[in-house]
Amino acid sequence: MRQAVEIIERALAQGGRACVTCSFQAEDVALVHLLRGRADVLFLETGYHFPEVLAYRDQIAALFGIKVVNLQAPSPTLHPDTPAECCHQRKVEPLMAGLKDYNVWFTGLRREQSPSRANLQPEEQHRFPNGLALHKVSPLFDWTWVEVHSYLAANDIPELPLYAQGYTSIGCAPCTAKPDPGEHERSGRWGGRKLECGLHTVTVKES
Ligand code: SF4
């Protein structure tokens, strides 16, 4: 945990406005707790979340005493049957609009989550297709599933109830299933058709 705190302090010391994107999965909640109100909390309201996620979002906001900024697509019309387009409209476009006033973007990404995140670095510089450049910081990059859940337990932070049902990665309800035994955490997302929604692949990593 000490390394994660050092990464956070180093990023915040550089100045500028900071935010953290939070899906209210366990690692994001741990990160929001570690940040202790020093970054705005952004939530992508896709319109397809499990009701349990929305209730948990409100529970954590009240417990931590934080305001959550809901980023919503202006008039979503696409459907999960076309996941590339749907994710772009419901997630990527609102994120790009929501991040425009920030310099530092904290994420709860972890290397262990999926093969697509295996080379994640704790601090990276990214540029979005609209030209927006951000310092992208992932303080929990090397945390394991056990470490994340131990952190929440040690701090008396309740978990999203869907974990107790066997889910290991939780996004929009139509695109989230439980993983097969022995598969990585995100293997139940999008029926195996893809691993990432686009939030973390639409940018160009510059350093
Ligand atoms: S995860 Fe599914 S429902 Fe959510 S934005 Fe992507 S395709 Fe649409």
Boltz pocket constraint, residues with backbone or C-beta under 6 A from the ligand:
constraints:
  - pocket:
      binder: B
      contacts: [[A, 46], [A, 48], [A, 79], [A, 80], [A, 81], [A, 82], [A, 83], [A, 84], [A, 86], [A, 87], [A, 88], [A, 90], [A, 91], [A, 171], [A, 172], [A, 173], [A, 174], [A, 175], [A, 197]]
      max_distance: 6.0
